[in-house]
Amino acid sequence: MIRCRTILHSCGHNTSKGENVSKRDKKIEVSVKDIERRHQPVQQIFIGKKLIGEVVADGNRFKALLTADESEFYVRSQEEGLETVLQQYHLHQA
């Protein structure tokens, strides 16, 4: 039989509504590598050394591609594509 006991310590700090004590800033290394594939510019988006997505020109629009599940999102600019890839990556990562 395994018994677990949890002890909670209070530091005497009173928090107001909406204040999150455990919230900390995380620093994440995001890098963008510009390459050319089939005579088209492609932005590859990395977190650390892991490729998480790409932004590819598609006519007068851009396509944001996630590498994890091969999702595609059509956006109006490369900047919007970069934001979309990062948002979707963080939304769906486990």
Secondary structure, 3 states (H helix, E strand, C coil): CCCCCCCCCCCCCCCCCCCCCCCCCCCCCEEEEEEEECCEEEEEEEECCEEEEEEEEECCEEEEEECCCCCEEEECCHHHHHHHHHHHHHHHCC
